Amino acid sequence: MKTKLLLSFILLITNVANAQLFKVSDQGAILNNSSTDQRCILDDKSKLVWEVKLASKGLQNTQNTYTWFDGKTGILNGDYSHNCHWASECNTKNYVKAVNTIRLCQQINWRLPTEAELKTLMLYGDEDLLINQQFFPNTQLKSYWSSDQLTDDIAIDVPFFYGGSKSADKSFDAYVRLVTNAN
């Protein structure tokens, strides 16, 4: 309850200010901007909370990749479905379930973002990596799955190295950054 009140208060205050990113602890508390312990990021403009990838081994490791699977289409356990810390059935549906189970940042409605939502994280400039690395450390210079799909076999992924969207066969693996709506 305390976490929801804190996030609601921050959202209310920042409605009148410019869009800003806030670092969030795993307990759901807002951290100061110099903290390096963030597990999530609150974007007050979009009212979304984003997962932060970790350098340490485990569920949120920055190197983990997943095939695209929603329970109906995609690949449950294919040739590229072994690149996560549990090493089998490394697909987006299982990852979403696992993150919701641990209640990352006290949230339980994690999901794959849409292509449009992922693109809100793009930060264009002189860097090769097109994301704010102060808030999103450990981001890969590769593609991240979105929830959008073109066909039963093709989904949209968003690369953070040149900014365009592309489509990929769901049987290939890509990185994942989950999102949830701020409560």
The 8 nearest C-alpha neighbors of each residue, nearest first, counted from 0:
[[1, 3, 2, 4, 5, 105, 6, 27],
 [0, 2, 4, 3, 5, 6, 27, 28],
 [3, 1, 5, 4, 0, 27, 6, 28],
 [4, 2, 6, 0, 5, 1, 7, 182],
 [5, 3, 7, 1, 2, 6, 8, 0],
 [4, 6, 2, 8, 3, 7, 1, 9],
 [5, 7, 9, 3, 8, 4, 10, 2],
 [8, 6, 4, 10, 5, 9, 3, 11],
 [7, 9, 11, 5, 10, 6, 4, 12],
 [10, 8, 6, 12, 11, 7, 13, 5],
 [9, 11, 7, 13, 8, 12, 43, 6],
 [10, 12, 8, 14, 9, 13, 7, 15],
 [13, 11, 9, 10, 14, 8, 15, 16],
 [12, 14, 16, 15, 10, 11, 9, 43],
 [15, 13, 11, 12, 16, 10, 43, 44],
 [14, 16, 13, 12, 17, 11, 18, 10],
 [17, 15, 13, 14, 18, 12, 19, 43],
 [16, 18, 19, 15, 13, 14, 44, 43],
 [19, 17, 44, 43, 16, 20, 42, 13],
 [18, 20, 43, 42, 17, 21, 44, 13],
 [19, 21, 42, 41, 43, 40, 22, 18],
 [22, 20, 41, 40, 23, 42, 19, 29],
 [21, 23, 40, 30, 37, 29, 39, 41],
 [22, 24, 29, 39, 37, 28, 30, 40],
 [25, 23, 37, 27, 26, 28, 38, 104],
 [24, 26, 104, 27, 38, 103, 23, 105],
 [25, 27, 104, 24, 28, 105, 2, 23],
 [28, 26, 104, 24, 25, 2, 105, 23],
 [29, 27, 24, 23, 26, 30, 2, 5],
 [28, 30, 23, 22, 24, 21, 27, 31],
 [31, 29, 22, 23, 28, 34, 32, 24],
 [30, 32, 33, 34, 22, 29, 21, 23],
 [33, 31, 34, 30, 22, 21, 35, 134],
 [32, 34, 31, 35, 30, 133, 22, 36],
 [35, 33, 32, 36, 31, 30, 37, 22],
 [34, 36, 37, 33, 32, 133, 134, 22],
 [37, 35, 34, 38, 24, 30, 23, 22],
 [38, 36, 24, 23, 22, 39, 35, 34],
 [37, 39, 51, 24, 25, 23, 50, 36],
 [40, 38, 50, 23, 51, 49, 37, 22],
 [39, 41, 22, 49, 48, 21, 23, 42],
 [40, 42, 48, 21, 20, 47, 43, 49],
 [43, 41, 20, 47, 44, 46, 45, 19],
 [42, 44, 46, 45, 18, 19, 10, 41],
 [45, 43, 18, 42, 46, 19, 14, 17],
 [44, 46, 47, 43, 42, 119, 116, 18],
 [47, 45, 43, 181, 42, 44, 180, 48],
 [46, 48, 180, 181, 45, 42, 179, 41],
 [47, 49, 41, 179, 40, 178, 181, 180],
 [50, 48, 178, 40, 39, 177, 47, 41],
 [49, 51, 39, 177, 176, 178, 38, 52],
 [52, 50, 39, 38, 135, 49, 53, 40],
 [51, 53, 61, 59, 60, 137, 50, 138],
 [54, 52, 60, 55, 61, 59, 137, 51],
 [53, 55, 60, 61, 137, 56, 52, 62],
 [56, 54, 53, 60, 57, 61, 59, 52],
 [57, 55, 60, 54, 58, 84, 59, 53],
 [56, 58, 60, 84, 59, 55, 83, 53],
 [57, 59, 60, 84, 56, 83, 98, 63],
 [60, 58, 52, 53, 57, 61, 63, 56],
 [59, 61, 53, 56, 57, 62, 63, 54],
 [60, 62, 52, 53, 63, 54, 137, 59],
 [61, 63, 60, 64, 174, 83, 139, 54],
 [64, 62, 83, 82, 60, 61, 174, 84],
 [65, 63, 174, 173, 82, 172, 83, 62],
 [66, 64, 90, 172, 89, 173, 91, 80],
 [65, 67, 172, 90, 170, 171, 80, 169],
 [68, 66, 169, 91, 73, 90, 74, 65],
 [69, 67, 73, 74, 91, 92, 90, 70],
 [70, 68, 92, 71, 72, 73, 67, 91],
 [69, 71, 68, 72, 92, 73, 75, 74],
 [72, 70, 69, 73, 68, 151, 74, 75],
 [73, 71, 151, 68, 69, 70, 74, 152],
 [72, 74, 68, 169, 67, 152, 170, 75],
 [73, 75, 68, 170, 76, 77, 66, 67],
 [74, 76, 88, 68, 90, 77, 73, 66],
 [75, 77, 88, 80, 74, 87, 89, 78],
 [76, 78, 80, 79, 74, 75, 170, 88],
 [77, 79, 80, 76, 81, 170, 171, 172],
 [80, 78, 77, 172, 81, 171, 66, 170],
 [79, 81, 89, 77, 76, 88, 78, 66],
 [82, 80, 86, 87, 89, 79, 83, 88],
 [83, 81, 64, 63, 86, 80, 89, 65],
 [82, 84, 63, 86, 85, 89, 64, 81],
 [83, 85, 86, 57, 58, 63, 82, 56],
 [84, 86, 83, 87, 89, 81, 58, 88],
 [87, 85, 81, 83, 84, 82, 89, 88],
 [88, 86, 81, 89, 85, 80, 76, 83],
 [87, 89, 76, 80, 90, 75, 81, 86],
 [90, 88, 80, 65, 87, 81, 83, 82],
 [91, 89, 65, 66, 93, 92, 88, 67],
 [90, 92, 94, 67, 68, 93, 65, 95],
 [91, 93, 95, 69, 94, 90, 68, 96],
 [94, 92, 96, 91, 95, 90, 97, 89],
 [93, 95, 91, 97, 96, 92, 98, 90],
 [96, 94, 92, 98, 97, 93, 110, 91],
 [95, 97, 93, 99, 94, 98, 100, 92],
 [96, 98, 100, 94, 99, 95, 93, 101],
 [99, 97, 95, 101, 100, 96, 103, 94],
 [98, 100, 107, 102, 96, 97, 101, 109],
 [99, 101, 97, 98, 102, 96, 107, 103],
 [100, 102, 98, 99, 103, 97, 107, 105],
 [103, 101, 105, 99, 106, 107, 100, 104],
 [102, 104, 105, 101, 106, 25, 98, 99],
 [103, 105, 25, 27, 26, 106, 102, 24],
 [106, 104, 102, 103, 27, 26, 25, 107],
 [105, 107, 102, 104, 103, 108, 109, 99],
 [108, 106, 99, 102, 109, 105, 100, 103],
 [109, 107, 179, 106, 99, 110, 180, 178],
 [108, 110, 179, 178, 107, 99, 177, 95],
 [111, 109, 177, 178, 95, 112, 179, 108],
 [110, 112, 177, 146, 145, 178, 113, 176],
 [113, 111, 145, 146, 178, 116, 117, 110],
 [112, 114, 145, 146, 116, 115, 147, 117],
 [113, 115, 117, 145, 116, 118, 147, 112],
 [116, 114, 118, 113, 117, 119, 112, 145],
 [115, 117, 113, 119, 118, 114, 112, 120],
 [118, 116, 114, 119, 115, 120, 112, 113],
 [117, 119, 115, 120, 121, 116, 114, 157],
 [120, 118, 116, 117, 121, 115, 122, 45],
 [121, 119, 118, 117, 130, 122, 116, 131],
 [122, 120, 130, 118, 129, 119, 123, 162],
 [121, 123, 130, 129, 131, 120, 124, 119],
 [122, 124, 129, 121, 125, 130, 126, 162],
 [125, 123, 126, 122, 129, 127, 128, 130],
 [124, 126, 127, 123, 129, 128, 122, 130],
 [127, 125, 128, 124, 129, 123, 130, 160],
 [128, 126, 160, 129, 125, 161, 140, 124],
 [127, 129, 160, 126, 130, 159, 140, 139],
 [128, 130, 122, 159, 121, 123, 160, 127],
 [131, 129, 122, 121, 128, 132, 120, 159],
 [132, 130, 133, 134, 135, 122, 129, 120],
 [131, 133, 135, 136, 134, 130, 138, 137],
 [134, 132, 131, 135, 136, 35, 32, 33],
 [133, 135, 132, 131, 136, 22, 40, 20],
 [136, 134, 132, 133, 51, 131, 138, 137],
 [137, 135, 132, 138, 133, 134, 52, 51],
 [136, 138, 61, 52, 139, 54, 53, 135],
 [139, 137, 136, 135, 61, 140, 52, 132],
 [138, 140, 141, 137, 61, 159, 142, 128],
 [141, 139, 160, 159, 128, 138, 142, 158],
 [142, 140, 139, 158, 159, 160, 143, 174],
 [141, 143, 158, 157, 156, 173, 174, 159],
 [142, 144, 174, 175, 157, 156, 173, 158],
 [145, 143, 156, 175, 173, 174, 155, 157],
 [144, 146, 113, 114, 112, 156, 147, 155],
 [145, 147, 113, 111, 112, 148, 144, 114],
 [148, 146, 145, 155, 113, 154, 114, 149],
 [147, 149, 154, 155, 150, 153, 146, 151],
 [148, 150, 153, 154, 147, 155, 151, 152],
 [151, 149, 153, 152, 148, 154, 72, 168],
 [150, 152, 72, 153, 73, 149, 148, 154],
 [153, 151, 150, 169, 168, 73, 154, 72],
 [152, 154, 168, 150, 149, 167, 169, 148],
 [155, 148, 153, 166, 149, 167, 147, 169],
 [156, 154, 166, 147, 148, 145, 165, 167],
 [155, 157, 144, 143, 145, 165, 166, 142],
 [156, 158, 164, 142, 143, 165, 144, 159],
 [157, 159, 142, 141, 160, 162, 143, 163],
 [160, 158, 129, 162, 140, 128, 161, 141],
 [159, 161, 128, 140, 158, 127, 129, 162],
 [162, 160, 163, 159, 158, 129, 127, 128],
 [161, 163, 159, 158, 160, 164, 121, 129],
 [164, 162, 161, 158, 165, 157, 159, 160],
 [165, 163, 157, 156, 158, 162, 155, 166],
 [166, 164, 156, 155, 157, 163, 167, 158],
 [165, 167, 155, 154, 156, 153, 164, 168],
 [168, 166, 153, 154, 169, 155, 165, 156],
 [167, 169, 153, 170, 152, 171, 154, 166],
 [168, 170, 67, 73, 171, 153, 152, 66],
 [169, 171, 168, 74, 66, 77, 172, 73],
 [172, 170, 169, 66, 168, 79, 173, 167],
 [171, 173, 66, 65, 64, 79, 170, 80],
 [174, 172, 64, 65, 143, 142, 144, 66],
 [173, 175, 143, 64, 142, 65, 144, 63],
 [174, 176, 143, 144, 177, 173, 64, 65],
 [177, 175, 50, 178, 143, 174, 111, 49],
 [176, 178, 111, 50, 110, 109, 49, 112],
 [179, 177, 49, 109, 110, 48, 112, 50],
 [180, 178, 109, 48, 47, 108, 110, 181],
 [179, 181, 47, 48, 46, 182, 178, 108],
 [180, 182, 47, 46, 48, 179, 6, 41],
 [181, 3, 180, 7, 6, 106, 46, 4]]
